[in-house]
């Protein structure tokens, strides 16, 4: 992988990690378009470049994360429903399902990256379906101060979709929140906050394999460029999306995912 390829993939990651259109699907498409062959190195890159957008989350939601961190040692049962302490425990509950599935199926999931176009098209279609269902059946009347542990668990189960290559983490979890009746912006806020532990865990686990790479010194500049690019673009994207969700539906993203999925599937079978 060249530095220019890393730069382009970093832009793709930053643009699509938070918009509910599947960042992994777009990275897989980008990998195919740039002619990068499937390998352990590209798999590690696709996982670790997410840490760039993780930095975006830390910067944008710094105040939320600081309040949550300070309240972690408090007893959530004695705190009001809208307290940072309660939110911290809800994020923990929502994180458990995806961490378990990701750990148990890691090797199987890596194998799916060997057919990037097919994996991308399937997950784009699934993202389109979830977003359409969320808009059609979500009441969009609740805010996070009305969240319960059951809401957190159910949204966490939706995050399992994001473990599979090409699935949209933000799309799956925002849809899960909206199907529980949360308004779009509240669903997005919780979706982004709950993604932090899973992204940290996935990146940390993959870093162990990265340290074993024989050409690690040569690979680091490429990874660093993708990381920095994803962080900058990701922060700009979060700002835009949170404002967009105040006034607009998710149907446009659903249409985009279905259209791109159709194109990618056609390329896979006929190109």
SEMI-533367 format. One record per residue (C-alpha): x, y, z; residue in one letter. Coordinates in steps of 0.2 Angstrom, whole numbers. Example, Ala and Ser with C-alpha at 12.3 -4.5 7.8 and 13.67 -1.06 7.14 Angstrom:
<sites>
      X      Y      Z  code
     62    -22     39     A
     68     -5     36     S
</sites>
This chain:
<sites>
      X      Y      Z  code
      0      0      0     X
      7     17     -5     X
      5     33      5     X
     -7     40     -8     X
    -18     25     -6     X
    -17     27     13     X
    -22     45     11     X
    -37     41      1     X
    -43     27     12     X
    -41     39     27     X
    -53     51     18     X
    -65     37     15     X
    -65     31     33     X
    -67     49     40     X
    -82     53     28     X
    -91     36     31     X
    -88     30     49     X
   -101     41     56     X
   -113     44     42     X
   -124     28     41     X
   -118     21     25     X
   -105      8     31     X
    -87     14     32     X
    -81     -4     30     X
    -91     -6     14     X
    -83      9      7     X
    -66      5     13     X
    -68    -12      4     X
    -74     -4    -11     X
    -59      8    -10     X
    -47     -7     -8     X
    -54    -15    -23     X
    -54      1    -34     X
    -36      5    -29     X
    -30    -13    -33     X
    -24    -17    -15     X
    -24    -36    -13     X
    -32    -44      2     X
    -19    -48     16     X
    -16    -47     34     X
     -8    -30     32     X
    -24    -22     24     X
    -35    -31     36     X
    -25    -23     50     X
    -25     -6     42     X
    -44     -6     40     X
    -46    -10     58     X
    -33      2     65     X
    -38     17     54     X
    -54     17     64     X
    -43     24     78     X
    -42     40     68     X
    -60     42     69     X
    -60     37     87     X
    -50     52     90     X
    -63     62     81     X
    -76     55     94     X
    -65     60    109     X
    -63     78    103     X
    -81     81     98     X
    -89     72    113     X
    -75     77    126     X
    -87     85    138     X
    -99     70    138     X
    -84     58    140     X
    -77     69    154     X
    -93     69    164     X
    -95     50    161     X
    -77     47    167     X
    -80     57    183     X
    -96     48    187     X
    -90     30    184     X
    -87     26    202     X
   -104     32    208     X
   -119     20    211     X
   -130     22    196     X
   -145     16    206     X
   -144     32    217     X
   -142     44    202     X
   -156     52    192     X
   -160     44    175     X
   -151     57    165     X
   -135     57    175     X
   -118     53    167     X
   -117     39    179     X
   -132     30    172     X
   -126     34    154     X
   -109     26    158     X
   -118     10    164     X
   -129     10    149     X
   -114     11    137     X
   -106     -3    146     X
   -122    -14    144     X
   -123     -9    125     X
   -105    -14    122     X
   -105    -32    129     X
   -114    -41    114     X
   -103    -34    101     X
    -87    -37    111     X
    -92    -55    114     X
    -96    -58     95     X
    -81    -49     89     X
    -70    -60    100     X
    -78    -76     97     X
    -79    -74     78     X
    -63    -64     74     X
    -55    -77     63     X
    -71    -81     53     X
    -74    -62     51     X
    -57    -59     44     X
    -60    -73     31     X
    -75    -62     24     X
    -63    -48     19     X
    -56    -59      5     X
    -72    -56     -5     X
    -73    -37     -2     X
    -86    -32    -16     X
    -98    -46    -11     X
    -97    -42      7     X
    -98    -23      4     X
   -114    -25     -7     X
   -123    -36      6     X
   -120    -25     20     X
   -125     -9     10     X
   -142    -18      7     X
   -143    -22     25     X
   -139     -4     30     X
   -153      2     18     X
   -166     -9     25     X
   -162     -5     44     X
   -162     14     40     X
   -179     12     31     X
   -187      2     45     X
   -180     15     58     X
   -188     29     49     X
   -204     20     45     X
   -207     13     62     X
   -197     23     75     X
   -208     36     85     X
   -194     48     87     X
   -201     55    103     X
   -189     50    117     X
   -172     58    123     X
   -158     49    132     X
   -164     54    149     X
   -178     42    146     X
   -167     27    142     X
   -167     11    152     X
   -156     -4    153     X
   -167    -13    141     X
   -165      0    128     X
   -146      0    130     X
   -146    -19    128     X
   -157    -19    113     X
   -147     -5    104     X
   -131    -15    109     X
   -138    -31    100     X
   -140    -20     85     X
   -121    -16     86     X
   -118    -34     83     X
   -122    -31     64     X
   -107    -19     64     X
    -95    -33     69     X
    -97    -40     51     X
    -87    -33     37     X
    -96    -20     27     X
   -110    -17     40     X
   -113      1     46     X
   -109      3     64     X
   -118     20     65     X
   -132     15     54     X
   -136     -1     64     X
   -135      7     81     X
   -144     23     76     X
   -158     12     68     X
   -158      2     84     X
   -161     18     95     X
   -174     25     83     X
   -184      8     84     X
   -184     10    102     X
   -192     27    100     X
   -177     39    102     X
   -176     55     92     X
   -163     55     78     X
   -150     66     87     X
   -152     56    103     X
   -150     40     94     X
   -134     46     85     X
   -127     53    101     X
   -129     36    111     X
   -123     26     95     X
   -107     36     94     X
   -103     35    113     X
   -106     17    114     X
    -95     13     99     X
    -80     20    108     X
    -77      4    119     X
    -79     -8    104     X
    -67      2     93     X
    -54      3    107     X
    -55    -15    110     X
    -55    -20     91     X
    -40     -8     88     X
    -30    -14    104     X
    -33    -33     99     X
    -27    -30     81     X
    -12    -20     87     X
     -6    -36     95     X
     -5    -44     78     X
      2    -28     71     X
     17    -29     82     X
     21    -46     75     X
     22    -40     57     X
     40    -42     50     X
     39    -26     40     X
     31    -16     54     X
     43     -1     52     X
     39      1     34     X
     20      0     37     X
     19     13     51     X
     21     28     40     X
      7     22     29     X
     -4     18     44     X
      0     35     52     X
     -6     45     37     X
    -22     36     36     X
    -25     38     54     X
    -22     57     54     X
    -32     59     38     X
    -47     49     46     X
    -46     59     62     X
    -47     76     53     X
    -61     72     41     X
    -70     62     54     X
    -72     77     66     X
    -79     88     52     X
    -91     74     47     X
    -98     72     65     X
   -101     91     66     X
   -111     90     49     X
   -121     75     53     X
   -127     80     71     X
   -133     96     63     X
   -141     87     48     X
   -151     75     59     X
   -160     89     68     X
   -170     93     52     X
   -168     78     40     X
   -173     60     39     X
   -162     45     35     X
   -171     40     19     X
   -158     48      9     X
   -144     37     16     X
   -155     22     14     X
   -157     26     -5     X
   -139     29     -6     X
   -134     12      2     X
   -147      3     -9     X
   -141     11    -25     X
   -122      9    -21     X
   -125     -9    -16     X
   -134    -13    -33     X
   -119     -5    -42     X
   -106    -15    -32     X
   -116    -31    -34     X
   -117    -29    -53     X
    -98    -25    -54     X
    -95    -41    -43     X
   -105    -53    -55     X
   -102    -45    -72     X
    -86    -35    -72     X
</sites>
